[in-house]
């Protein structure tokens, strides 16, 4: 038999050997052999298309918006033409959504305020400020537009970015190193290594920025972003990553004890428990870090509180989870270091905001959400950038606070719209009702006319029809700020969610302002969402946030709901309460040696109990009419504590990284494949 005749045999045997997990890992490792893992020194690159800058294309002596890129226009400045005036100085602003002035955009942006202050506040009037900031910009986006901007021969580059810098593409070798770190030290070690990769990638971009600026003769002003430490709390799906051995169940018990001690006012006990809790998870849980911050505040230890809040902010980065954008403390330090190394002019927002607030933590005074700024914060940041950009070499920069006071601000209607959009965005990241109320009340204080836009939101978000089919949405979408944020084609922002806390807070705030829409809203809710058969796994019934809609992880998806905490909630809207059959297909995750009890509650009251194991089970539970009320009802599933099994999940996560996939860093406490409510037929 010839070798050619044996080829089918060889390929069949290779397929058999490579078809299991070990074969996949072996193939992945073979592919990495001999592959370099070093990045060369940064060098300014020529733009792929020398006639393009962002979404603008050269037309004669002008750059005009390219109709072929219309679907991208909303990410950039709302300008038909870039201002390129012969004989004037040229300052280019690069950045991400915070620089876009998110929620104020397109009415105001960091660049527009900077241009206003340079022209009228510093006397540096003969300058065109080119706004090349892009919402959602990552490293690749920034590097592309940096190369394009260099061709415009700017006198100054102002870069306000960093909140999206933890979104890095791992090289195969980095994935392998993370796999080894995960095996050796669990998610604390993997998280620390991932953050090192983020710092390394950030440093490479800043080196490229310096090289590009030197090549075109531009001075650089670097703005270090800040995070809303005082107000922000990560959404409830971000609890704690997989811990080794029996540490996961122990962590859950200790969390409950810590929360109980805080509620009871046993502050010192809570502080000791919280220290133990953060020690157990190695600083990887925003929940434990915030419990420590609360306990430290109750005990009067402000330094520990602030340290814990920084830990809480950084904890989720490197756990392969969905979380709001944020800048790592180590990246802030890297930006400061690179500014000294390359001679960048520095605007340090953490220090600037802290000084302006008399040493207090940054909060809602300067932020509208996690990283996007209020107009006061935007003006202060732009003023600091204007001051250092306009200062002569070796000269003294103007006082940012005094300069910010001269900025032309938004109209009451524009400011009110920003606060309303901030309330919506905060709600979809799981922020508490108190913060939503703050933004809604502030919006109505600024402009009572915004009540009509709040009522519009109650209408189109409650209906089951897509936003673009609702007249209420059309009324709001004609306003530039709403059109920028609530884009009909962006289902991430306009998809239906179970944001009942937001809508009910809107109803309360409107009533307090003299517009009682409660009855009308509840009638609409029932008309749209009450039905004889309801799928409780639909987003409108169970996903209150972006993270819950996506399952909170960024690894391989699942065809069923993964419960990320010990309690899952579903929202059932009913008209006339009647006995309701709840049909579930569910199970408990492995590993588990036997069955355990799962409890169903309705509006906080026990309803039924079911024993489950790791096999899929179809159950029908009856919800008595007496536990239901007209309107919205909350059905809760209380899952049992897991059994020890973290080592197996950590090993699976390491294997995923070796294969080039992302691991499931968060444990799940229950699985639900189907959950349907069937209203019992009326009796004759």
N, C-alpha and C positions, 0 to 999 in steps of 0.2 A: 504493500500500500504506500503510495507516494505521500510526501509531506503535504502536498496540496489537498489530497483526499482527507488528511487528518485535521485540516483547519476547522471544519465544522465541529469536530469533537473538542478541539482546544477552546473554541469560542463558547461552546455550550458549558464546558467545565468551568471556564473563567466566569461565565455569567452566574453559575451556581455558587461558586466560591465568593463572589463579590456581592451576592444578593442579600446577605444578612448584614447586621450592623457592623460586625467586625470587618467584613469585606469592604464596606463603605468607608470605614475609618482607615483601613490600610490604603485604599485608593487615594483618599484625601492626603494622607501623609506622603505617599509617593509623589503626588503632584507638587508638594511643597519643597521636596528635596532640590537643592541647587537654585532655588528661587531667591534672588536678593531681597533683603528687607531693609534697605537703607535708602533714605531720601537724599538726593543731591542738594547742594547748596542752592538757595532760592535765586532765581534769575528772572527778571521781568520778561514776560512773554508777549510776543506780538499778538494783538487780538485776531481771532479767527476770521473776523469780517471787519476790515479797517473802516468801513463806512457805517458801522452800527455802534451805537452807544445805548445800552439798555434796550428800551423799546423804541428808540428813535433812530432814524436812518438819514444819512446825508442826502440833502437835496439842494444842489448848488452850494451856497455858502451857509445853509441852514441844516439843522437836524430836526426832522419832523417825525411825529409818531407813525410807526409802520402799521398800516391796516392789517397786514398779515399776522401781526402779533396782538390783535385786539383782545384776545382772551387773557392776555397778560397785563393789559393796561392798568387794571385795578390794583396791581401790586406796586405800581410806581407812581411818581408824581403825576397829577392830573394836568399835564401841560401838553398842548399841541406842538410847541416848539421849545427847544432848549434856548435859554437866553445866552447868546454868545455875541456880545457887543464889541466891535473892533475898538481897540485902544483902552479897554477897561481891564482891571484885574479880574482874576478868575479863581474862585474858591469852589472846590468840589466836595460834596458831602456824600459819604458812603455809609451804609448801615442797614438795619433790619426794621422790623415793625415799630420798635420804640422810637427810632429816628423818623419813621413815617408819621409819628404823632397819632398812633392808633387810637381810634374813637373820635379824634378831632379831624383826621384826614378825610377829605382833601382840603378842608378849610384852613388848617394849620398843620405844620410839620416842624421838626427840629430845624430843617434848612430854611424854611420861610421865616421863622422867628430869628434865626441867626442872621439872615440877610437884612431883616428889618433893623436889628441892633447894630450890625456893622455899618449900615448906611446912616442911621440917625442917632445912634448912641455913642459910637466911637469916633465919628468923623471920617471913617474910612469909606467914603461914599462911592467911589468909582470902582465898585466891585460887583461882578455877577456871581451869584451863588447858585451853583448847579446842583439840584436835588437828585442824586442818583441812588438814594436809599430805596431798598426793595423789601416789602413785606415777605417774611419767611426766608430771607436770604441765609444761605449756609456758606461754608468756606468756599466751595466752588463758585457760587454766585458772586461772592465778594471778589474773588481773584479774577474772574472774567471782567467784571465792571471796572476793577482797578486797572487792568491792562487797557481797556477802552478809554478810561479817563486820562491815562497818561498821554494818549494821543491828542488830547485837548490842550496840552501844555498848561496845566494849572499852576498858579502861584502857591496855592495851599491845598492840602488834602485834610479834611476833617473826617475822622472815622469814629462812628458811634455804633459799636457792635459788640457781640460777646454772649448775648442771651441764648443764641442758637448754636453756640460752639461745642456743646456736648453731643451734637448730632454728627458723629464722625463715622466714616466708612472704615471698618476694620480690615487690615491686610490679613492674608492667611496666617502669617507668622504672629501677628498680634492675637488673632483668635486662638492660636496654639498656646501662646504664653498665658492668655486668660484661662484656657482650659487647665493648664498646670497649676495656676494660682488658685483656681476654684477647687481643684482636688486637694491641694495642700492646706488651704486656709479658709475654704468656704467663700461665701459672698463678701464678707469683709475684705478678704485679700483680693478677690477679683475686682471689687469696686475701687479699691485703692489703685490697683494697676490700671484700670480703665481711666481713672482720673489723671494718672500720669500720661497716658496716651493723649488725653484731651489737652493737657498742658503742652506736650510736645507739638501737637498739631497747631495749637494757638501760637506758639513761639515761631513756627515755620511761617505762618501767615504774616506775623509782625515783622519778621526778617525780610520777607518779600515786599511788604509795604515800604520798609526802609530803602531797599534796593531800587524799587520802582520810583520812589520819590526822589532819590538821588539822581536817577537817570533823567528825569524830566525837570529837575531843579525846583521841586515843590517842598515847602515846609509842611510838617505833619503835626496835626493836633489830634491826640488820641483821647477818647472819652471812655472812662471805665464805668460800665453800667452798675446799677445797684438793684437789689431785690427788696421787695416789700416784706421785710422780716417781721414787722410788728403785727401785721394783719393776716398774712397768708397762712392757710392750713391746707395741706395736701388732701385730695379727696379720699373718701373712705375706702376705696379699693386698694390704696397704697398702705398696707399695714406693716408687714415684715417679710423679708425674703425667707426662703427655705433655710432652716438652721440644721446643723448636724445632730444625729442621734435623737435624743428625747428633748432637745432644747426647744423645739417648736411648741409642744404642749406646755412645757414649763413656762415659756414666754407668755403664752396666752393666759395662764393662771395668774402670773405675776402682773400682767397688764390690768386684769380685773381688780386685783388687790390694790394696785397703785391708784386706779381711778376711784375706788371706794374710799380710800384714805383721803384723797383730795376733796371728794364730795362731803365727807364728814368733818373736814377742817383739821384733820390730823396731819398738819403740814410737815413736821419733821419726819414722821413715819413715811409720808408720801415721798419726801426727798430721798430717804434711804432706799426705798423700794425702786424709785425711778433710776437711781444710780445703778442698782443691781440689774434693772431691766436693760438699760443701755449697755451695760457690760456684757450681758448675755447675747445681745444682737450685734455687738461690735460697732455700733454707730451706723447701722444700715437701715434703721427704721425711723421714718419721720414721726411716727406715733410715739415711740418711747422718748425721742428727743423733745417733743413738745410737752409730754407729761413732765419731763425733767424741767423744762423751762417754766411751766406753771408752778411746780413745787418750789423751784428756786425763787420765783417772784413772790410766792406766798411767804417764804422765809426771809425775804429782803435781800437776797443775793443777786443783784442785778448783773454782775459780771458773768456769773454762771448762767443766768437766764439768756443773755445775749450769745454766749458761746453755744448753748444748747439750740438756740434758734438757727444759728449758722449751720450746725450739724444737721438739723431737721431739713434745712433747705438743700444741703448737699447730699443727703442720704440716698435719695432716689436715683442719682446719677451713677450709672454703672450697674444697675440691677435689671436692666432690660425691661423696663416698664414704661407705660405711658404717663407722662407728667407734664406740667406746664413748663415752658421755657424758663431758664434761669442761668445765672452766671455763677460758676464755682468760685469759692474763696481763693483756691489755688490759682485759678485763671486770672482773677483780679490782681493777685500778687505778681503773676507773670507779666501782665500788662504794665504794671508799675516798673518792673525790672527792665523790660525791653524799652520802655520810654527813657529810662536813664541810659541804657546802653547805646541807643540810637539817637539820643538828643531830641526826642519828640516833646512837643509841648503837651502837658498832661492836664486833663480835667477829671478829677477823681470824685465821681458822684457820691460814693459812700461818705467820704470826708466832707464834701460840700454840703450834702443834705444834713449830716450830723451837726455840723457847725451852725447851719441855719435854724435847726430845731433845738439849739441849746444843749446838744449832747444826747438828745432823745433818739430812740431807734427810728429809722425811716418807717413811715406808715401812710395812711390815706391822705395826709396832707400833700405828699409828693407823688403818690401812686394811685392809679385807678384800679389796678389789679396786681398781678405778680411783678411785672416789670415795666408796664406802660405808664407813662407819667401823666399826672394832672397838669393843668396848664401852668400852675405855679411851678411845678417841678420842671416842666418843659422850658419855661422861660428862664429859670435859674440855670439849667444846664446849658442852654444856648447862650446865655449871658456870659457864663464862665468861658465857653469856647470863644465867643467874640472877644472877650477881654484878652485872652492869651494870644489869639490869632492877630489882633490888631496891635499888640504891644511891640514896640521897637526892640531889636536885639539888645539884651541887657537892661531894658527899661522895666518900669513897674506897670503891671497890668491893672486895669480898672477894677473897682470893687464889683463883683458879680451881683450882689444883692441890689445895689443901687442901680446898676445897669438893667437888671431884670425888671425893675419897677417902671422903666420907660417903655417896655414892650407893649405893642398894641394887642389887646386880648380879644377873645371871642365874644360874639354877641351873646346875650342871655339865651337865645334859642340854640345857638351852637354849643354852648357849654351844657345846657340841659340835655341835648341829644347825646353828648359824650357820656354824661352820667347814666343816662338810660341804657345806652349800649354797654357801658361798663357793668351795670347790674345784670344784664343778660349774660355777658361773658363770664362774670364771676359765678353766676348760678350754674353754668355749664361746666365749671371746674369744681363744683361741689362746695362753694363757700357758704357760710351760715346765713340764716335769715337776717341777722342783725346787720351784716355788711350790705346785703341787698337792699334792706330798708334805708340804710344811710344814703346810698346812691339814688334811689328813687325819690326820697324826700328832698335831697339836694336838687335833683332835676326839677321838681315841682316848685321849689323855692325860687330857682333861677328863672323859670318860665312856666307859669301855670298852663300855657297852651300845649305843653308836652303831654298833658293828660290824654289828649286825643291819640298820640302815638302809643301810649301805654295801653289804651283801650284797643287800638289796632293789634298790638301784640297779643293781647288776651284772645282776640278773635282768631287770627290766623294760626297761632300756635296750638290752639285748642281743637281746631278743625282737623279732620283726617285728610282732607285734600291737600296737595302740595301748596306751598306758599304762593307760587306764581298763579294759581287758580283763584286766589282770594282777593277780593276788592280791597280789603283792609291792608293787605300787603302792598298792593299797588299804590295806595295812598301814602304809605310810609316810604316806599322805595324811591319815590321821586326826589326825596331829600338827599343831598349828596353824601352826608355821613352815613345814612342808612344804606344807601346804594353801595357804598364802599364796603360796609361790613356784612350786611345781610344779602349777599348776592344769591339770586335764585338758583343759579347753576352750581353753587357750592353746597352740596348736601351735608357737608360736615357742619356748616354754620346754620343751615336752614332745615336740616332734617328734624323730624318730630321727636321730641324727647319728653320724658315724664318729669318735667320741671315744675311740679305742682307747688313746691315751696316758693319759687319765684312768682308764679301766677297768683297764688293766694296772698303773698306779700303785696303784690301790685293792687289787688282788690282792697286790702286793708289800708294801704297808703292813699289810694284814691278816695276811699270813704272818709278818711281823716281830713282830706282836702276838700270835702263837700260834694264828691261825686260818687254816689253809692251805686255801683254796678254789680253788686254781689248776686242779686237775683237773676239778672240777665246773663251773667257769666255761668252761674250754676245750671241754668236752663240750657245754655249752649253746650256745656260740658256733657250733660246727660244726653242731649239730642245727638251729639257727635260720637260719644264714646261708650254709652250704655247699649248693650246688645245681649241677645239671648245666649250667644256664644262669643267668648272673648279669648284671644290668644294672649296670655300674660307674659310671654317671652318677647312680644313685639316691643320695639324701642319705646313707644308711647306709653307702655304699661310698666316697664321695669328699668329703663336706662335714663337716669336723671342727668348724667354727665357724659362728656365725650369719652372719658375713660371707660365708663360702664358700657357704653355702646360698642367699644372696640375690644372689651374683655380685659383691659388693663395691661396686657402683655404685648410685646413686640415680636415674640417668637412665633412658632407655628401656631396657627389658629386651631380652634376646636369647633365641632359641629353641635356643641351644646353649651349651655351657660355654666361658667366656672364661678362658683361662689368664692369670692376673695376674702370674706370675713365670716365669722360664725353666725351672722344673720343676713338673710337675703330678704328684700322687700319687693312686692309687686302691688300695683295700683289697679283696683277693680272699681269701675264706675257703674252704679246701678240706678235704676229708676225707682220702681217699687220693690223694696227688699223682699226676697223670696228665698226658699231653700235653694242652695246652689251646689251643684256637684263640681268638685275640683278634680280633674283628671291629670295625673302627673306621671311622667316617665323619668325616674331619678335613681341615683345611687350615691354611695359614699366612695371617695377615692381610695385607691390602694396606697400603702399597705394597710390592711385591717384583718384581724384574725377572726372576727365574728360580726354579728349584727349590733347595731346601736340605735337608740331612739332618736327620732327626728320629730320636732314639735312644730305644729302649725298654729299660728296665732292670727286673729282677726281684730284689727283696731286695738291691738295690745292685749287682747284677752285670749286665753288658751282655747283652742278649738278641737284639735285632734292630735293624736300621736301615732307614729308609724315606725316600725323597726325596719332598718335597711342594712344591706350589706354592700359588697362591691359589684354585685351583678345588677344589671339594669332591671328595674322593677316597675311595673305599671300599677298605680294605685288610684282608687277613686275615694275621695274624702268628701263628706258632706259638711257644708257651711250652713248652719241654721239661719233662717231669716232674722232671728232675734239678735244675731251678732252683727248684722249689716245695717247700714244707714243709707238713706238716699244721698246720692252724690258719690264722692270719692271714699273708698275704703282701702286700708292698708293690710295686705296679707303678708305675714312674715313667716319665714322658715328659720327655725333655730337649729343649727347643725351641731353635732356632738364634737367634743374635742378630738383631734386626730390622734392616732397612735404613733409612736416613734417610727420614723422612716425617712428622716432627712438625708441620711447618707446615700440612699439609693437615688433620691431626686437630684442630689448634688452631682453624683456620678453621671446621671443622664444629661444634666446641663453641661458638664464638661465634654461629654461625647458630642453633643450638639455643636459646641464651639469648634471642636476638631473637624467636624464635617463641613464647617462654614455656615452653619445655621445659628440662630440665636436661641438661648435657653429660656425656659419658663422660670424666671427668677422668683415669682410669687407662688406660694402654695395655694391649693384650692381645698375647700372644706366640704364641698358638695358639688354634684353634677346634676343638671336638670336638662333633659333633652326635649321635653314637652310639658307645658303647663297651661291647661285650658279650663276656663270656667263655663259651666253650662247651667243656665237658669232653669229651674224646674218648671214644667208647664203648669199654668194656673188650673186649680181644681174647679170642676164643674159645680 
